Amino acid sequence: MASNKSGRNRTLVPEAKQGLSRLKTEVASEIGLGDYEHVDKGNLSSRQNGSVGGFMVKHMIEDYEGKL
């Protein structure tokens, strides 16, 4: 089966990119990854990088539920 990676990591809502970047930096700081924006992500473990994404989703869900 052929894999199509051309659409991967594509920004669906370009206006949201800056907000997501800010959220990523805030979440990384919360979990102890200080200067996440300038750190070489290749030197971090999968667990550390995955934690940032996981906590971002958690924050987005909490924000959405708070608006209901």
C-alpha positions in Angstrom: 0.0 0.0 0.0 1.4 3.4 -1.0 1.8 6.1 1.7 0.9 9.7 0.9 2.7 12.0 3.3 2.2 15.2 1.3 -0.7 16.3 3.5 1.0 15.5 6.7 1.6 18.3 9.2 -0.4 20.7 7.1 -1.9 23.7 8.8 -5.6 23.5 8.2 -6.4 26.9 9.7 -3.4 29.2 9.1 -4.8 31.8 11.6 -4.5 29.2 14.4 -0.8 28.5 13.9 0.4 31.3 16.2 -2.0 30.4 19.0 -0.9 26.7 18.8 2.7 27.7 18.9 2.0 29.8 22.0 0.1 27.0 23.7 2.9 24.6 22.9 5.5 26.9 24.6 3.2 27.3 27.6 2.6 23.6 28.0 6.3 22.8 27.6 7.1 25.3 30.3 4.5 23.7 32.6 6.0 20.3 32.3 9.6 21.5 32.8 10.8 21.9 29.3 11.8 25.6 29.6 13.0 27.0 26.3 11.1 24.4 24.1 10.8 26.8 21.2 14.6 26.9 20.7 15.6 23.4 22.0 16.7 20.7 19.5 13.6 18.4 19.6 15.8 15.5 18.4 17.7 15.6 21.7 14.4 15.1 23.7 12.9 11.7 24.3 9.7 10.6 22.6 8.0 10.7 26.0 9.0 14.4 26.5 7.9 15.4 23.0 4.7 13.3 23.2 3.9 14.8 26.6 3.8 18.3 25.1 1.3 17.2 22.5 -0.8 15.2 24.9 -1.0 18.1 27.4 -1.9 20.5 24.5 -4.9 18.3 23.6 -5.9 18.1 27.3 -5.8 21.9 27.6 -7.8 22.3 24.3 -10.5 19.8 25.5 -10.7 21.6 28.9 -11.1 24.9 27.2 -13.8 23.6 24.9 -15.7 21.9 27.7 -15.5 25.2 29.8 -17.2 27.0 26.9 -20.2 24.6 26.7 
